[in-house]
Amino acid sequence: MARIVMKFGGTSVANLERIHNVARHVKREVDAGHEVAVVVSAMSGKTNELVGWVQDMPKVAGANSPFYDAREYDAVVASGEQVTSGILAIALQSMGVNARSWQGWQIPIRTDNAHGAARIMEIDGSDIIKRMGEGQVAVVAGFQGIGPDNRIATLGRGGSDTSAVAIAAAVKADRCDIYTDVDGVYTTDPRIVPKARRMKKVSFEEMLEMASLGSKVLQVRSVELAMVHKVRTFVRSSFEDPDAPGMGDFLNPPGTLICDEEEIVEQEVVTGIAYAKDEAQISLRRLSDRPGVSAAIFGPLAEAHINVDMIVQNISEDGSKTDMTFTVPSGDVQKAMSVLEANKEKIGFDVVQTESGLAKVSVIGIGMRSHAGVAAQAFRALAEKSINIKAITTSEIKISILIDGAYSELAVRTLHSSYGLDKSE
């Protein structure tokens, strides 16, 4: 017998028929003798509808300002998960499974006070552990907790993944199964590269890079939590027949295991290729080359919640002037420009230039630590396809390359093939 946390996303619970299918997955694990907690998202499209209502209400009311109280935003959007948890509990009860729905505040999942994008501070899993020990399935509304102001707080989009991993850590689960509309983590996007392969195992670090660099399979914070607490996490498909062969295999169910690096015996040099479109490049020309100039640029951008990624500084010839180039999401360009112009005197640049429509393609793999020539291979492969590189950043297990957005798919296919990821096992 084991303790399992199962999480189901919006497409998996999109209607009553799919919720019944989810209940069959849960019943399979209960019938196998496991203690089970389930975390659910809102039904597909429901959160967008609720957010739309919140955003439209000030306009309908004739308010001069489009702003609304973030605490009330949380009260509204958290209702989507509340509906799903109750409906799934009813489905399980109808199938003879002892189940009860839980909201974030009932557990409780305690968060900070950043309504709309709260972070989990603490979870008391004792009550759920007690109920699971008595044979009851806990069906938990994901994406939500309770803030220090004693009000519902939501965790940001994709927060149900974070809820699931955090609960798995709190109840000391043997594993956390993230059920979604794909059957695992692939070497790259199968829509771009049909030969992309589903991986059996991925390290936490690799998955963290993939999630932060464009892979939409898991939310970044959920991977961070899983890595910190060493929660073995399986990415699985909810659309597989719950009773298909192997679905109840505890040690090796179909899907991709995200785990500690030590569990991966044969480490590939390159594990996968990630990409992110809609990147923009901002260049500040003829900056004063002096201590504190970087803080003067990136401090105000951070305060404005603008996520800066690749940063390249040119070396000045005479030690007086330099250029600074960095990337931001395309949607943040105007906001970033406003911040820079407001701080122009303090920063001391002559001119600012922008370029949108770029893409970031990243090569990821823990095997890079012990292999030379990985970067050179990428540059050579892209050069053979006449793809110009605008910027490069590297870490121990990642190389990110900035290129024109028009070449993103060609670059992904080229690199995927170059590192032999097309080959079947």
Residue, then its C-alpha position, 0 to 999 in steps of 0.5 A: m500500500a502506498r500514498i498517492v496524490m493525483k492531479f487532474g487539469g482542466t481538460s481532464v475535467a472539462n465535462l461530466e463524462r470526463i469527470h466520471n473518467v477521472a473518477r475511474h482513474v481514482k477508483r483504480e488506485v483505491d481498489a489497489g489499496h492505496e491511500v489517495a488524495v486528488v487535486v483538481s483544476a477548474m473545468s476547461g475554460k471556466t477560469n477564463e470565463l470567471v476572470g472575464w467577469v471580474q475584468d468586465m464588471p468595472k466597465v459595466a458599473g461605469a467605473n472610471s478605472p478598470f482596476y478591481d480588488a484582488r481579494e475579490y478576484d480571488a473569491v470569484v476565480a477560486s470558485g471554479e475549482q470548488v465546483t470541480s472538487g464537489i462534482l468529482a466527490i459526488a462521482l466517486q460516491s456514486m461509484g461506491v468510493n468514500a470521498r469528500s471535497w476539501q477547499g484550500w482553507q479547510i486543510p489549511i493551505r496557508t499562503d502569503n498575501a499576494h492575492g492573485a499570485a500567492r505563494i504557499m507558506e505552509i500546509d498542515g496535512s495532518d487532517i487529510i492524512k487521518r482521513m486517508g488512513e480511514g479509507q476516505v479519498a480527499v478531493v482538494a480544490g487546487f489553485q487556492g489557499i488562505g492568506p494571512d488576512n483570512r481570505i481566499a488567495t489563489l496561486g496564479r495560473g497553473g497553480s493546481d500543479t503547485s497545489a498537488v506537489a505541495i500537498a504531496a510533500a505535506v502528506k509525505a506521498d510516495r508519488c504525485d501523478i500529474y494527469t494532463d492531456v499529454d502522455g508524458v514529457y517529450t524531447t521537444d514539441p511533437r507538433i513541430v518534430p513528429k519524431a520527438r520521443r516520450m522520455k521515461k525519466v527526467s531530472f528535476e533540474e532538466m524539467l525546471e529548465m524545460a518548464s521555464l524555457g517554454s515547455k507547458v507540461l508543468q508549471v515552474r513553481s510545481v517543479e521547484l517544489a518537487m525538487v526541494h522536497k524530492v517529490r517523485t512526480f509522474v506526468r501521465s495522460s488522463f485520456e488513457d483507458p483507466d483499466a488499460p494494461g500497465m495503468g495500475d503499475f505502481l513502480n513504472p506506470p506509463g508516462t514520464l517520471i520526474c525525479d532526482e538525478e541519482e535515479i537516472v542511471e544513463q544520463e543523456v548528454v542532451t535531454g530535450i530542446a525547448y523554445a519560447k516565441d514572442e521574445a523581444q530584445i532591448s539594447l541600451r547604447r553608449l552607457s557609462d561603463r561604471p559600477g552600479v549601472s546594471a543595478a540602475i537598469f535592472g532594479p527598476l525593471a524588477e520593481a515593475h515586475i518585468n521578467v528579464d532573461m538573456i543579458v549581454q554586455n559589450i566590453s568597452e574599448d576605452g573603459s568609458k562607454t558600453d552597450m547593454t542588451f537583454t530580452v523581455p517577453s514581447g508583451d512587456v516591451q512598452k512597459a519596459m521602455s517606459v521604465l527605462e525612459a523614466n530612469k534615463e538620467k540615472i542610467g545614462f544611456d544615449v539611445v535605446q533600440t528594440e527588436s520584437g518577433l524573436a525566439k529563444v531556443s534552448v538545448i537542455g541536458i544534465g550530461m552537459r556537465s561532463h561533455a565538451g563541445v555541446a555548444a559548438q555542435a549547436f552553433r555549427a548545426l544552426a550555421e549550416k541552416s544559415i540561422n543567425i544567432k543574436a545572443i547566447t546564454t549558458s548554464e551548467i545544463k542549458i544553452s539558450i540561443l536567441i534567433d529570428g522568430a521565423y526560424s524557430e521551428l527550423a532551429v528546433r528540428t535542426l537541433h533535435s536531429s543534430y543531438g540524435l534525439d530523433k532516434s528511437e530507443 
